[in-house]
Amino acid sequence: MASNPVFNRFNEDLSKGRLTGSQPQYGQFSTPEQQQASRYGYPQQPGYPQQGYPQQGYPQGPDLEKMYDAPSATALQSGRMTLDDVVTKTLGLFGVLLVFAAVGWFVGKENQGAGMALWLGGMFVGLAIGFVISFKRKISVLLILAYAVCEGLFVGAASGFFNRVYPGVVAEAVLATLCVFAGMFAGWKSGLIRVTERSRKIFGLMAVGYLLFALVNVALVWTGAISNPFGVGGTGPLGIIISVIAVGLASYSLAVDFDSIQRGVAAQLPQKYSWLMAHGLLVSVVWLYIELLRLFARIQSR
């Protein structure tokens, strides 16, 4: 996994107003009357007083304040995505991933051939499902769950193989992933790590470039053009530099994810988008873990 197209598409759609269900903010209305109508939760229609609030028959004083504080009828009926929704869905998806990662681990431990099949099958099927989810306009919870299952089998089988060849490397990668996740969140939340439109574009181009490199690297290893299983750079200094760059990209992807989730919550997207946000975060965490696993394995091979 070399990029996160989920949030790339989401941010593009959000910036261009393509996402259904997002509510315009007060400042986006063209007239003061429309701003006032939106603020108080009811549409501007012919026959409504244009100016001079409060007027007879309309909310005044404490009643007006209650109307301002209360959510709109649309928000109550459809439900809006919240941070709690995203956290809950993310934990659920990680739970599914861990269950099937255990399956992949133990199957690979008993039968290396079956483990390799789960590794490759989970990787390529998961990659295909991931792209379908990214470009599919309608959010499919079943596809998102299927992706978590495939990634779990892939991560479990790959981790079991790496742990046999490089003992202890999985524990190091798991601990490093948790530390990087916490560090990136703290850095983003404090403003030390900033996400701007320009940085999004630069990151997107670098991620696509790394994805193309990774695909070529896999092809070179499979065709025998490069004998080292790590591909270009092997376990030498060049290979370690490549892994460090990949870890850096995956780490910054988390900051982009955090920022995208915040934008989605602020835009009052429908609750169903919490599944897409959770899926995107899962993609980045798996990418980071795999890159750290490769980095530590390279270092241990020296």
Residue pairs with C-beta under 8 A, 6 or more apart in sequence:
1 127
1 130
1 283
1 286
1 287
1 290
2 207
2 210
2 211
2 213
2 214
2 246
2 249
2 287
3 204
3 207
3 208
3 210
3 211
3 253
3 287
4 207
4 253
4 256
4 257
4 280
4 283
4 284
4 287
5 130
5 131
5 134
5 135
6 130
6 133
6 134
6 276
6 279
6 280
6 283
7 256
7 257
7 260
7 280
8 134
8 200
8 204
9 134
9 135
10 19
10 260
10 264
10 276
10 277
10 280
11 200
11 260
11 263
12 18
13 19
14 22
14 263
14 264
14 267
19 267
19 269
19 273
20 270
21 78
21 268
21 269
21 270
21 273
22 267
22 268
22 269
23 74
23 75
23 267
23 268
24 38
26 35
26 38
26 39
27 35
29 35
29 38
33 44
33 50
33 51
34 44
36 53
37 43
37 44
37 48
38 44
39 68
40 59
40 64
40 67
40 68
41 67
41 70
41 71
41 72
41 73
49 55
49 58
53 64
54 60
54 61
54 64
59 66
59 67
75 268
78 270
78 271
79 270
79 271
80 268
80 269
80 270
80 271
81 264
81 265
81 268
81 269
81 270
81 271
81 272
81 273
81 274
81 277
82 265
82 271
82 274
83 261
83 265
85 271
85 274
86 261
86 265
86 274
86 277
86 278
86 281
88 274
89 274
89 275
89 277
89 278
90 277
90 278
90 281
90 282
92 278
93 144
93 145
93 148
93 278
93 279
93 282
94 148
94 282
94 285
96 145
96 148
96 149
96 152
97 148
97 149
97 151
97 152
97 155
97 282
97 286
98 152
99 152
100 148
100 149
100 152
100 153
100 156
101 152
101 153
101 155
101 156
101 159
102 156
103 152
103 153
103 156
104 115
104 118
104 119
104 122
104 152
104 153
104 154
104 155
104 156
104 157
104 158
104 159
104 160
105 156
105 157
105 159
105 160
106 156
106 160
107 114
107 115
107 118
107 156
107 157
108 114
108 115
108 116
108 118
108 119
108 156
108 157
108 160
108 161
109 115
109 160
112 161
115 157
115 160
115 161
116 157
116 161
118 153
118 154
118 156
118 157
119 153
119 154
119 157
119 158
119 161
121 150
121 153
121 154
122 150
122 151
122 152
122 153
122 154
122 155
122 157
123 150
123 154
123 158
125 150
126 147
126 150
126 151
126 154
129 143
129 146
129 147
129 150
130 147
130 283
132 143
133 140
133 143
133 144
133 147
133 276
133 279
136 143
139 272
139 273
139 275
139 276
141 275
144 275
144 276
144 278
144 279
147 279
147 282
148 279
148 282
151 282
151 286
155 286
155 289
155 290
158 290
158 293
159 170
159 173
159 293
162 169
162 170
162 293
162 297
163 169
163 170
165 297
166 296
166 297
166 300
166 301
169 293
169 296
169 297
169 300
170 293
172 292
172 296
173 289
173 292
173 293
173 296
174 289
176 292
176 296
177 285
177 288
177 289
177 292
180 247
180 251
180 254
180 288
180 292
181 254
181 285
181 288
184 193
184 251
184 252
184 254
184 255
184 258
185 254
185 258
186 192
187 193
187 255
188 195
188 254
188 255
188 258
188 259
189 258
193 252
193 255
195 255
195 256
195 258
195 259
200 256
203 249
203 252
203 253
203 256
206 249
207 249
207 253
210 245
210 246
210 249
213 232
217 226
217 231
217 232
218 231
220 226
220 231
220 232
221 228
221 229
221 231
226 232
226 234
228 234
228 235
228 239
230 239
230 294
230 297
230 298
231 239
232 238
232 239
232 242
233 239
233 240
233 241
233 242
234 298
235 298
235 301
235 302
239 298
240 295
240 298
240 299
243 291
243 294
243 295
243 298
244 295
246 291
246 294
246 295
247 288
247 291
247 292
247 295
250 284
250 287
250 288
250 291
251 288
253 284
253 287
253 288
254 281
254 284
254 285
254 288
257 277
257 280
257 281
257 284
260 277
260 280
261 277
261 281
264 273
264 277
